Amino acid sequence: MTIYLADQERTCRRAPVATADELGRCEAARPALEVSIERRPDPDTEGLSAADAAQPQRLRRIIRASLNHWGRPDLTETAELLLTELATNALRHGRSHDIGVRVYLQGSRLVIAVNDGSPLRPELHYAAPTDESGRGLLIVEAMAEEWGVSPDGKTTWCTLSLAKGCTEMESAPAVTTSGLHEASLRLPADSSAVSIARIRGRMLLTVLSWHGNQAAAIDVLYVLVHNALQHGSSPESTTQELNVWFRITKTHDLLIDVTDPNPSFPNFDAAVTGKLGRGLWGAQRLGASITWFPADPQGKTVRATMRPGRVEL
């Protein structure tokens, strides 16, 4: 593995994000990290060799150290995930002897580009819930601000906005998953919870491969989190944390549970019929069935149940 880390200033006219080459030539590619990885594919299997499988972990350590050096530790968690997916895809499907990785700050973006030497353009693959792989580019699509492939098909790139900074990402909790049919995350009970929920929720639905209207599901999650922020606080509670669970049932329904510290939900019927505002009522218009029940050991859970397939609005 060969690594180059240099602070350098480059100037050129600002252009729309379109290709990895244009990203590399454009304004203010300040700190740059360049890594060259030797591929060691296993000739007897289509999977990754043990040597190649160890490379993404090394890359995560390198990008973490680089972002700390550049003063952007708030981007670390998401950047590690994106680099892992792009690098794993390149190691698995690349054609060249080496894999080239380049990470740099360009204008208002962090750019991650991986060159695998293969002219075959990568395509999104919608894996089944029982598949153990195949979600890499879906995760990239869900987490990155933008992503694309160079004209020659050899470089796949993605970007993260530097403007998000600490307001959305610094306090983002770790995501935990259990099996392939449920996933959870914890949210702070403050205004950052809504934006964190949107970003993490997209990733979780991608990992779970729920075959429904994921955009509508994220809007429903937004409503439930916003409702919990407005009405879920409790003076008696020692924690003001919100817990979110995604679960997929045997009938492929999606359950979105948001638990807050307040054990009561007065005027629930009025809320879901739109008499107290359009939040929960609007979630139902998106195809969700809204219920609530006491949470153990304290608080309550508001649940949205969504059917798979298209939603007729």
C-alpha positions in Angstrom: 0.0 0.0 0.0 1.4 3.4 -1.0 0.1 6.5 0.7 0.5 10.2 -0.3 -0.8 12.9 2.0 -0.1 16.4 1.0 -1.6 19.9 1.6 -1.7 21.7 -1.7 -3.7 24.6 -3.2 -5.2 24.3 -6.7 -7.3 26.9 -8.4 -9.5 26.7 -11.5 -13.0 27.8 -12.5 -15.9 26.3 -10.6 -17.8 23.6 -12.6 -20.8 21.4 -11.9 -20.0 18.0 -10.3 -20.0 15.5 -13.2 -16.9 13.3 -13.4 -14.1 12.4 -11.1 -11.6 14.2 -13.5 -13.6 17.4 -13.3 -13.8 17.1 -9.5 -10.1 16.7 -9.3 -9.3 19.7 -11.5 -11.8 22.1 -9.9 -11.4 24.8 -7.3 -9.6 24.3 -4.0 -8.5 20.7 -3.9 -6.7 21.4 -0.7 -5.6 18.5 1.4 -5.3 15.3 -0.7 -4.9 11.7 0.3 -3.8 9.2 -2.3 -3.5 5.5 -1.7 -2.5 2.7 -4.0 -3.6 -0.8 -3.0 -2.2 -4.0 -4.6 -5.0 -6.4 -5.4 -4.4 -10.1 -4.5 -7.5 -11.8 -5.8 -8.2 -15.5 -5.0 -8.1 -17.4 -8.3 -10.2 -20.2 -6.8 -13.2 -18.1 -5.7 -15.3 -15.2 -6.9 -15.2 -13.7 -3.4 -12.5 -11.5 -1.8 -9.3 -13.1 -0.8 -8.3 -12.7 2.9 -5.6 -10.2 1.9 -8.1 -8.0 -0.1 -10.8 -8.3 2.6 -8.4 -6.7 5.1 -7.8 -3.6 3.0 -11.0 -1.7 3.8 -10.2 -1.7 7.5 -6.8 -0.2 6.8 -8.4 2.4 4.6 -10.8 3.4 7.3 -7.9 4.0 9.7 -6.2 6.1 7.1 -9.2 8.3 6.2 -10.0 8.7 9.9 -6.5 10.0 10.6 -6.6 12.3 7.5 -9.9 13.9 8.4 -8.7 14.5 12.0 -5.6 16.1 10.5 -7.7 18.3 8.2 -10.0 19.3 11.1 -13.1 17.5 9.9 -13.6 14.6 12.3 -17.4 15.2 12.0 -17.3 13.6 8.6 -15.4 10.5 9.7 -18.3 8.0 10.3 -20.0 8.6 6.9 -16.7 8.9 5.0 -15.5 5.6 6.4 -18.7 3.9 5.3 -18.6 5.3 1.8 -14.9 4.5 1.3 -15.4 1.0 2.6 -18.2 0.3 0.1 -16.4 1.8 -2.9 -13.1 0.1 -2.1 -14.8 -3.3 -1.5 -16.6 -3.0 -4.8 -13.3 -2.2 -6.5 -11.4 -5.0 -4.9 -14.1 -7.5 -5.8 -14.7 -6.4 -9.4 -11.6 -4.5 -10.4 -9.5 -5.5 -13.4 -6.1 -3.8 -12.7 -3.3 -5.0 -10.5 -3.7 -1.9 -8.3 -6.7 0.0 -6.8 -6.3 3.7 -6.6 -8.0 5.7 -3.9 -8.0 9.5 -3.7 -9.7 11.6 -1.0 -9.6 15.4 -1.0 -11.4 18.5 0.0 -12.7 20.4 -3.0 -14.6 23.6 -2.6 -17.6 22.8 -0.3 -17.2 19.0 -0.7 -15.2 16.1 0.5 -14.6 13.9 -2.6 -13.9 10.1 -2.4 -12.8 8.5 -5.7 -11.7 4.9 -6.3 -10.2 3.7 -9.6 -10.5 -0.1 -10.2 -9.2 -0.2 -13.7 -12.4 -1.9 -15.0 -14.2 -0.3 -18.0 -17.4 -1.9 -16.8 -19.6 0.7 -15.2 -20.9 -0.3 -11.8 -24.7 -0.5 -11.5 -27.1 -0.3 -8.6 -28.2 -3.8 -7.4 -31.3 -4.3 -5.3 -30.4 -7.1 -3.1 -33.0 -9.4 -1.5 -33.4 -9.2 2.3 -31.7 -12.6 2.7 -28.7 -11.6 0.5 -25.5 -11.2 2.5 -24.0 -8.7 0.0 -25.0 -6.5 -2.9 -26.0 -3.3 -1.1 -22.8 -1.3 -1.6 -23.8 1.2 -4.2 -27.3 1.5 -2.6 -25.6 2.6 0.6 -23.5 5.1 -1.4 -26.6 6.5 -3.0 -28.3 6.8 0.3 -25.4 8.4 2.2 -23.5 10.5 -0.3 -24.5 14.0 -1.5 -23.7 12.9 -5.0 -22.0 10.0 -6.7 -21.1 9.0 -10.2 -18.7 7.2 -12.6 -16.0 8.6 -14.8 -16.6 8.4 -18.6 -14.2 5.5 -19.0 -16.0 3.5 -16.3 -12.8 3.0 -14.2 -13.4 5.6 -11.4 -16.4 5.7 -9.1 -16.7 8.8 -6.9 -18.9 10.3 -4.3 -19.1 13.5 -2.3 -20.1 14.7 1.1 -21.0 18.3 1.9 -18.6 20.1 4.1 -21.4 22.6 5.0 -23.2 20.0 7.1 -20.4 20.0 9.6 -21.2 19.7 13.3 -24.8 20.8 13.0 -26.0 17.5 11.6 -23.2 15.0 12.0 -21.2 15.7 15.1 -23.7 14.3 17.6 -24.9 11.5 15.3 -25.2 8.3 17.3 -23.9 4.9 16.3 -26.2 2.8 14.2 -26.8 -0.7 15.5 -28.3 -3.5 13.4 -29.6 -6.9 14.4 -29.9 -9.5 11.7 -31.3 -8.5 8.3 -34.8 -7.6 9.5 -34.5 -4.9 12.0 -32.2 -1.9 12.8 -32.1 0.8 15.3 -30.6 4.2 16.1 -30.6 6.6 19.0 -31.3 10.3 18.6 -30.7 13.3 20.9 -33.9 15.0 21.9 -33.0 18.3 20.2 -33.4 19.9 16.8 -30.5 17.9 15.3 -32.6 14.7 15.6 -34.7 15.4 12.5 -31.7 15.8 10.2 -29.9 12.9 11.7 -33.0 10.7 11.4 -33.3 11.5 7.7 -29.7 10.7 6.9 -29.5 7.5 9.0 -33.0 6.4 8.1 -32.1 6.3 4.4 -29.1 4.2 5.1 -31.0 1.8 7.4 -33.8 1.3 4.8 -31.2 0.6 2.2 -29.4 -2.0 4.3 -32.7 -3.7 5.2 -33.8 -3.7 1.5 -37.4 -2.9 2.3 -39.3 -3.1 -1.0 -41.7 -0.2 -0.5 -41.8 3.6 -1.0 -38.6 4.5 0.9 -39.0 8.2 0.2 -42.4 8.1 1.8 -41.1 6.1 4.7 -38.4 8.7 5.4 -41.1 11.4 5.4 -43.1 9.4 7.9 -40.0 9.0 10.1 -39.6 12.8 10.0 -43.1 13.3 11.2 -42.7 10.8 14.1 -39.4 12.3 15.2 -40.8 15.9 14.9 -43.8 14.8 16.9 -41.6 13.3 19.6 -39.5 16.4 19.9 -42.6 18.6 20.3 -44.6 16.4 22.7 -42.3 13.6 24.0 -40.4 15.3 26.8 -41.1 14.3 30.3 -39.8 16.0 33.5 -39.8 12.7 35.3 -37.4 11.1 32.9 -33.7 10.9 33.5 -32.9 10.7 29.8 -34.4 12.8 27.0 -33.1 10.4 24.3 -35.3 9.2 21.4 -35.0 5.6 20.1 -35.9 4.6 16.6 -36.5 1.1 15.3 -37.1 -0.2 11.8 -38.5 -3.7 11.6 -39.6 -5.7 8.6 -42.3 -8.3 9.3 -42.8 -11.7 7.7 -45.5 -10.1 5.5 -42.9 -7.5 4.5 -44.6 -4.6 6.3 -42.3 -1.9 7.6 -42.7 -0.9 11.2 -41.2 2.5 12.2 -41.1 2.9 16.0 -40.1 6.1 17.7 -39.9 5.9 21.5 -39.8 9.1 23.7 -39.8 9.6 27.5 -43.4 10.9 27.8 -45.7 8.0 28.8 -48.9 9.7 27.7 -50.4 10.7 24.4 -53.5 12.8 25.1 -55.8 13.6 22.2 -54.3 10.9 20.0 -57.5 10.5 18.0 -57.6 14.2 17.3 -54.0 14.2 16.2 -54.3 11.4 13.6 -57.5 12.9 12.2 -55.8 16.3 11.6 -57.7 18.3 14.2 -54.4 19.2 16.0 -52.3 19.7 12.9 -51.3 17.9 9.7 -48.3 15.9 11.1 -49.6 12.5 11.9 -52.6 13.0 9.6 -50.1 13.7 6.8 -48.1 10.5 7.7 -51.3 8.5 7.1 -51.7 10.2 3.8 -48.3 8.8 2.9 -49.5 5.3 3.5 -48.8 4.8 7.1 -51.1 3.4 9.8 -50.4 5.2 13.1 -50.7 3.6 16.6 -49.1 4.1 20.0 -48.5 2.1 23.1 -46.6 2.3 26.4 -42.9 1.6 26.3 -41.0 -0.5 28.7 -39.8 0.6 31.3 -41.1 4.1 30.7 -42.3 6.4 28.0 -44.3 5.6 24.9 -43.8 4.3 21.4 -45.5 5.8 18.3 -45.6 3.3 15.5 -46.1 3.7 11.8 -46.9 0.6 9.8 -46.3 0.8 6.1 -47.1 -1.8 3.4 -44.6 -2.8 0.7 -45.1 -1.8 -2.9 -46.2 1.5 -4.4 -48.2 4.0 -2.4 -51.2 5.5 -4.1 -51.5 9.1 -2.9 
